[in-house]
Amino acid sequence: TENSTSYKNKEDYEVFGAFLVKTFLPLKRVYDNGSDYLKPIASFRYSPNNTKNISNKDLRLSYDNIFALNRIGTNEIVEGGKSLSLGVEYENRNKNNEKLFSLNLANSISNRKNDNLPLKTKLNEERSDLVGKLSFSPNKVINFNYSFSYDNNLKYSNYDSISANVNYGIISSSFNFLSSGDVIGNDEIISNSSTIKLDNEKSLKFNIAKDLNKDFTEYYDLIYEYETDCLKTSIEYNKKFYRDGNLQPEKSLFLTLRFIPFAEFRQEADINQ
C-alpha cells in the first residue's frame, strides 16, 4: 500500500480463515385454498482468528445478512470466534400461488463477547438482537412490509422500518416510516413517494421526507416525466432544507433528455434566491 491512512506503507500479507455450515429443512402443507411453507434454518460459523477493532463500523444486522458468511461487511478481516445463528421462515400463499403473508425471524448466539465487532450490529454481545421482516398483501391494491430488530430480552425495539404501498388505477403511492434507537442512530423519519399516471406517456411524481425528532422537512421533489419507446424527458424541481435556520433552502431545477438506449443530457439550473 502507498499513501494509505489505514495501512503501513509497505507490502503486508495476512491470511484469515472462516468456516460456515448452513442447513435448513423446508416443510410444506397444501390445502384447498392455498399452502403454508415453514423452513427452520441453522448456521454455525467458526474462525480461529481474532477480529480487528471495527467496533465503530456503521453496519446494522438484519435478517437479510445474519446468515451471510461476510455479515460484518468487510473483505479485509473475518468475524472471529464461534457463533450459531438460528431462524425460521413462514409463508402463506393462496391457491394461485400468490404470497399473502410471510414472517422471517433470526437470532445469533456467540460463545463469548467480542467488543471488536460493530456495536450497532449487537454481534459484540453473546446474543444479538432478534431480527426479522414481515410482509402482508391482502389484495393487489395494497401491501405492507415491516423490518425490525428487537433487543434480545424483547423489552424494546432498536430498529423499525414500516412501509405501505398502494396501487390503484392511475395512482401509486409508497409511505415509509423509519425509527431507530440510540445505538443504531436515533432517527425517526417519515417519507412518501407518489406517482400519478396522466396517460400512457406522461406522469407526475412527488417525493417528501420529514424528520419527526427534529420536526424538520428534509426535502421535497416535484417531477414531470414524458416517456416513449425512444425518448424520455423529465423536468424536476428539488427543494432541500438545512437544519441551520440561518441558511436558505437549496432550490434546483433539472431538465433531463434521454435518448433510449443511446445517450443522456442533463441540465441543472440553480434557482436559489
Secondary structure, DSSP 4 states (H G I P E B T S, - for coil): --S-SSS-SS--------EEEEEE--EEEEETTEEEEEEEEEEEEEE-SPPP--TT------TTTTT-TTTTS-SSS---EEEEEEEEEEEEEETT--EEEEEEEEEEEESS--TTS-GGGTTTSSB--EEEEEEE-SSSSEEEEEEEEE-TTSSSEEEEEEEEEEEETTEEEEEEEEEE-TTTT--EEEEEEEEEE-SSSEEEEEEEEEETTTTEEEEEEEEEEEE-SSEEEEEEEEEE--SSTTSPPEEEEEEEEEETTTEEEEEEEE---
